[in-house]
Amino acid sequence: MSKISKFFKGGSSSSSASKSKHRARGGGGPSPNEAIHKLRDTEDMLTKKQDYLEKRIAQEVAVAKKHGTRDKRAALQALKRKKRLEQQLTQIDGTLSTIEFQREALENSHTNSEVVKNMGYASQAMKKVHESMDLDKIDDLMEDINEQQDVAREINEAISRPYGDNFDEDELLAELEELEQEQLDDSMKSMGGLPSVPSGRLPSASPSASTSYRATTKRREDEDDMRMLASWAT
């Protein structure tokens, strides 16, 4: 084997070894935060490039207008440069859209990863808390709580129960009716009672006398009713 072949072979092996060392130092690639930061830096760089290209396009348009038909060659060169700049601007727009989509997808994946990680921590914490709990003790505790609530309810009922006023309501209503009847009898007595009815047969009277008697009787009844109402009102 020639010395040149050995040289290139040795160079190739040394290059492969350096690449392996570089991958080993990398530790499996950048973290999500580092990658997101790099993508944002790239977006900022491309945005600045867009601004620069737009200014250059405006300058080339101004050059083309300046020369116009007086110097067609210079005007056409300016328009050609403008076309190339516009092509670059279009490419940058597409690259920015791709990078933005990739960054958003990476941010969402990183967020989901953090959410899953935190949910795992919460699950472990909940499991640790439940390990210190005994279901039998919890059942006993709930039974004690229910018993104490029953005792408290009985105490409240005993305290709020009235004493010394155990009367029959029907008897009280009957007594009230008797008092009302007595009051009505007293009112009738104070009015003189009902008029007495003669025991003998009354002589027949003439139609005019009978009419006069009925009118007088009706007036007396009205007066009696008015006196009774007045006594009740007082």
Number of C-alpha atoms within 10 A of each C-alpha: 5 6 8 9 10 11 11 11 12 12 12 12 12 12 12 12 12 12 12 12 11 11 12 11 10 10 9 8 11 11 11 15 12 11 15 19 13 14 19 15 12 16 19 13 11 17 15 12 15 19 12 13 20 16 13 16 21 11 14 22 16 15 17 21 13 13 15 14 12 9 11 12 13 16 20 17 14 20 19 14 15 21 14 13 20 17 13 14 20 13 11 18 15 11 15 18 12 11 16 16 12 14 20 13 13 17 16 12 13 16 13 12 12 12 12 12 12 12 12 12 12 12 12 12 12 11 11 11 10 11 9 8 10 9 10 9 10 11 11 11 12 12 12 12 12 12 12 12 12 12 12 12 12 12 12 11 11 10 10 9 8 9 7 5 6 7 8 8 9 9 10 11 11 11 12 12 12 12 12 12 12 12 13 14 13 12 17 16 11 12 14 9 12 10 9 6 6 7 6 6 6 7 6 8 10 9 9 8 11 12 12 12 13 11 12 12 12 12 12 13 14 12 12 18 13 12 16 16 12 10 13 11 7 5
